[in-house]
Amino acid sequence: MHQIQIQTDQGRSIPWTPHENAGIACAIVDGETITGATLTIGASDYRISPALLWAFHATGRDGLSTFAENYAQCGFLDAIASAVRDVRNHHHCSDCAVDWEDRWSCEVDDDCPGCGTSHSPLSSDVLIDIELDADGIYQLVRVDDDGVEAIDASCPLLSDFAFDGDSPSPTEVAVGAGADADTDAAIAAMRECLYKVETQLLLSPHGIDALMSRVMLADVERCSAIATAAFGPR
């Protein structure tokens, strides 16, 4: 199993082991962005850009499986490219004159939708690629319609990665038969606040620093405010 250590603009380094339907479980600083990440596999560390981390995360379980299968056979660069690279292939069937396109991670043969004959692409457009820069960081490169390559310098919010299927939602909250929508929402919001605090404690083997103490306290205070507004002072 590989692990990713995410660095943020708040000076935090957050461990994350991706698996099916699980995002990062941690308290979130408002507006906190990802500035980099390190992917560790065995004894090897690979530094990846925020944009590449986001693209890798977006591939989901299938992308992670493809990466794991290809890593041992062809190395890190080809493995990560097989998961996130995007190539548009243009085909023409000489047998029935059908033209079509497909999207894949490489230039690959495809069967004609008209007669089923396999054909290699006439041409291919690389839309998304991977590049190792001079600082040893694997970057996500996007190619525009004119073929101009540019490194994707976007820094996604940490909150985009958090609670991906793990966070309690209003539909998961059991409430009484007479509860209304406001009560339902309040219970869900309180559960989410406390969930953040609990998971941050579990994911902090080196203790809670001053920054996270403020974040967690803010979550507890928000939970208390929601409870007071919904159910009155205790």
C-alpha positions as CSV (number, residue, x, y, z in Angstrom):
1,M,0.0,0.0,0.0
2,H,1.3,3.5,-0.8
3,Q,0.9,6.5,1.3
4,I,0.7,10.2,0.4
5,Q,2.0,13.0,2.7
6,I,0.3,16.2,1.8
7,Q,1.8,19.6,2.5
8,T,-0.3,22.7,2.9
9,D,0.1,26.5,2.9
10,Q,-0.5,26.3,6.7
11,G,2.7,24.4,7.2
12,R,1.0,21.1,7.9
13,S,2.0,17.7,6.6
14,I,-0.9,15.3,6.6
15,P,-0.6,11.5,6.0
16,W,-3.2,9.9,3.8
17,T,-3.4,6.3,2.6
18,P,-5.9,6.3,-0.4
19,H,-8.4,3.5,-0.5
20,E,-11.9,2.9,-1.8
21,N,-14.4,5.6,-0.9
22,A,-12.1,7.3,1.7
23,G,-10.8,10.8,1.6
24,I,-8.6,12.6,4.0
25,A,-10.1,12.8,7.5
26,C,-8.8,15.9,9.2
27,A,-9.9,19.2,10.5
28,I,-9.8,21.9,7.8
29,V,-8.4,25.4,8.1
30,D,-10.7,27.7,6.1
31,G,-9.2,28.3,2.7
32,E,-6.2,25.9,3.3
33,T,-4.6,24.9,0.0
34,I,-2.3,22.0,-1.0
35,T,1.2,23.1,-1.9
36,G,2.7,19.7,-2.6
37,A,2.7,16.1,-1.8
38,T,5.1,13.1,-1.4
39,L,4.0,9.7,-2.6
40,T,5.9,6.9,-0.7
41,I,6.1,3.4,-2.1
42,G,8.3,1.0,-0.2
43,A,11.6,2.8,0.3
44,S,11.0,5.3,-2.5
45,D,9.7,8.9,-2.3
46,Y,8.2,10.7,-5.2
47,R,7.4,14.4,-5.0
48,I,4.3,15.4,-6.9
49,S,2.6,18.7,-7.6
50,P,-0.8,19.7,-6.2
51,A,-2.4,19.6,-9.7
52,L,-1.0,16.1,-10.3
53,L,-2.2,15.0,-6.8
54,W,-5.7,16.2,-7.7
55,A,-5.7,14.4,-11.0
56,F,-4.5,11.2,-9.4
57,H,-7.1,11.5,-6.7
58,A,-9.8,12.1,-9.3
59,T,-9.1,8.7,-11.0
60,G,-10.7,6.9,-8.0
61,R,-10.2,3.3,-7.2
62,D,-9.7,2.2,-10.8
63,G,-6.9,4.7,-11.3
64,L,-5.2,3.6,-8.1
65,S,-5.4,-0.1,-9.2
66,T,-4.0,0.7,-12.6
67,F,-1.2,2.6,-11.0
68,A,-0.3,-0.2,-8.7
69,E,-0.4,-2.8,-11.5
70,N,1.9,-0.7,-13.7
71,Y,4.4,0.6,-11.1
72,A,6.3,-2.7,-10.6
73,Q,6.4,-3.3,-14.4
74,C,7.4,0.1,-15.8
75,G,8.4,2.5,-13.1
76,F,6.8,5.5,-11.5
77,L,6.6,7.9,-14.5
78,D,4.9,5.5,-16.8
79,A,2.6,4.2,-13.9
80,I,1.4,7.7,-12.9
81,A,1.0,8.6,-16.6
82,S,-1.1,5.5,-17.2
83,A,-3.5,6.7,-14.5
84,V,-3.9,10.4,-15.5
85,R,-2.5,11.0,-19.0
86,D,-5.1,11.9,-21.6
87,V,-4.6,11.3,-25.3
88,R,-7.2,11.8,-28.0
89,N,-6.7,9.3,-30.9
90,H,-8.1,9.9,-34.4
91,H,-9.0,6.8,-36.4
92,H,-10.1,6.1,-40.0
93,C,-11.3,2.7,-41.2
94,S,-10.1,2.0,-44.7
95,D,-12.7,-0.8,-45.1
96,C,-15.9,1.1,-44.4
97,A,-14.7,4.7,-44.4
98,V,-15.8,5.4,-40.8
99,D,-14.0,8.1,-38.9
100,W,-14.0,8.1,-35.1
101,E,-12.1,9.3,-32.0
102,D,-11.2,7.7,-28.7
103,R,-9.6,8.9,-25.5
104,W,-7.0,6.8,-23.8
105,S,-3.8,7.2,-21.8
106,C,-1.6,6.4,-24.9
107,E,-1.7,6.0,-28.6
108,V,-3.7,2.7,-28.9
109,D,-5.4,0.6,-31.5
110,D,-9.2,0.6,-31.5
111,D,-12.0,-1.4,-33.2
112,C,-14.0,0.3,-35.9
113,P,-17.6,1.0,-34.7
114,G,-18.8,0.2,-38.2
115,C,-17.2,-3.1,-39.1
116,G,-15.1,-4.1,-36.0
117,T,-11.8,-4.0,-37.8
118,S,-8.9,-3.0,-35.6
119,H,-7.0,0.1,-36.6
120,S,-4.0,2.1,-35.3
121,P,-4.7,5.8,-34.9
122,L,-4.0,8.1,-37.8
123,S,-2.9,10.8,-35.4
124,S,-3.1,11.5,-31.7
125,D,-3.3,14.7,-29.6
126,V,-1.8,14.6,-26.1
127,L,-4.1,16.6,-23.9
128,I,-2.6,15.9,-20.4
129,D,0.9,14.6,-19.8
130,I,3.4,14.2,-16.9
131,E,6.8,15.9,-16.7
132,L,9.6,15.7,-14.2
133,D,10.9,19.2,-13.6
134,A,14.4,20.4,-12.6
135,D,13.5,20.3,-8.9
136,G,12.6,16.6,-9.0
137,I,8.8,17.3,-8.9
138,Y,6.4,15.4,-11.1
139,Q,4.2,18.0,-12.7
140,L,0.8,17.8,-14.6
141,V,1.2,19.3,-18.0
142,R,-1.9,20.4,-20.0
143,V,-1.8,21.0,-23.8
144,D,-4.1,23.6,-25.5
145,D,-5.7,23.3,-28.9
146,D,-2.6,24.9,-30.5
147,G,-0.3,22.2,-29.0
148,V,1.3,24.6,-26.5
149,E,2.2,22.8,-23.2
150,A,1.9,24.5,-19.8
151,I,2.4,23.2,-16.3
152,D,-0.9,23.2,-14.3
153,A,0.0,25.4,-11.3
154,S,-3.3,25.1,-9.6
155,C,-3.4,24.4,-5.8
156,P,-6.6,22.7,-4.8
157,L,-8.3,23.3,-1.5
158,L,-7.5,20.6,1.1
159,S,-11.3,20.5,1.8
160,D,-11.8,19.1,-1.8
161,F,-10.0,16.0,-0.7
162,A,-11.6,15.6,2.7
163,F,-14.7,13.5,3.7
164,D,-14.9,11.8,0.4
165,G,-17.6,9.3,1.4
166,D,-16.7,9.2,5.0
167,S,-18.3,12.4,6.3
168,P,-21.7,12.0,8.0
169,S,-24.4,13.5,5.8
170,P,-28.0,14.5,6.7
171,T,-29.3,11.4,5.0
172,E,-27.3,9.2,7.3
173,V,-28.6,10.8,10.5
174,A,-31.2,8.9,12.4
175,V,-33.8,11.3,13.9
176,G,-37.1,11.0,15.7
177,A,-40.4,10.6,13.8
178,G,-41.4,14.2,14.6
179,A,-38.1,15.8,13.7
180,D,-38.2,18.6,11.1
181,A,-35.6,19.5,8.5
182,D,-33.9,22.1,10.7
183,T,-33.3,19.5,13.5
184,D,-32.1,17.0,10.9
185,A,-29.6,19.5,9.5
186,A,-28.4,20.5,13.0
187,I,-27.7,16.9,14.0
188,A,-25.8,16.3,10.8
189,A,-23.8,19.5,11.3
190,M,-22.9,18.6,14.9
191,R,-21.8,15.1,13.8
192,E,-19.6,16.5,11.1
193,C,-17.9,18.9,13.6
194,L,-17.2,16.2,16.1
195,Y,-16.1,13.8,13.3
196,K,-13.4,16.3,12.3
197,V,-12.1,16.5,15.8
198,E,-12.2,12.8,16.4
199,T,-10.4,11.9,13.1
200,Q,-7.8,14.6,13.6
201,L,-6.9,13.1,17.0
202,L,-6.6,9.7,15.4
203,L,-4.3,11.0,12.6
204,S,-2.0,13.0,14.8
205,P,0.6,10.6,16.2
206,H,2.9,13.5,17.1
207,G,0.3,15.4,19.0
208,I,-1.8,18.4,18.3
209,D,0.1,21.6,17.5
210,A,-1.1,25.2,18.2
211,L,-2.7,25.7,14.8
212,M,-4.7,22.5,15.0
213,S,-5.8,23.3,18.6
214,R,-7.4,26.5,17.3
215,V,-9.0,24.6,14.4
216,M,-10.4,21.9,16.6
217,L,-11.6,24.4,19.2
218,A,-13.4,26.3,16.5
219,D,-15.2,23.1,15.4
220,V,-16.2,22.3,19.0
221,E,-17.5,25.9,19.4
222,R,-19.4,25.7,16.1
223,C,-21.0,22.4,17.2
224,S,-22.0,24.0,20.5
225,A,-23.5,27.0,18.7
226,I,-25.5,24.8,16.4
227,A,-26.9,22.8,19.3
228,T,-27.9,25.9,21.2
229,A,-29.6,27.4,18.1
230,A,-31.5,24.2,17.4
231,F,-32.4,22.9,20.9
232,G,-31.9,25.9,23.2
233,P,-29.4,26.5,26.0
234,R,-28.7,23.5,28.3
